[in-house]
Amino acid sequence: MSDNAWNKIPEDLRETFVSAVWEGCEAQWQYLDEANGEAKSNLEGAGVTFYDIDTEEMKAAYEAEQKKNGASYDDAWTAAVEAAKAAVK
């Protein structure tokens, strides 16, 4: 949400707004979990095999490539992503 849009929300309603947004996010995550479970079940029924992967190994390989190529991300963006990931846990 842009600062301009945020500033249009009356201060006394901002907490209620943020709370409602989080409720919507949680409902959407629940819906996605259910939809993904149904899709996976349908695919397995059609003969698709799913494999568990070592996400730590994948993360290490990604970070090695990132370092090798000199890629970096804006600190503010990285902090926002980490905060969003922490909120889901």
Contacts in CASP RR format, 6 or more apart in sequence:
PFRMAT RR
TARGET T0000
AUTHOR 0000-0000-0000
METHOD contacts of the structure
MODEL  1
MSDNAWNKIPEDLRETFVSAVWEGCEAQWQYLDEANGEAKSNLEGAGVTF
YDIDTEEMKAAYEAEQKKNGASYDDAWTAAVEAAKAAVK
6 14 0 8 1.000
9 17 0 8 1.000
29 88 0 8 1.000
40 50 0 8 1.000
43 50 0 8 1.000
44 50 0 8 1.000
66 72 0 8 1.000
END
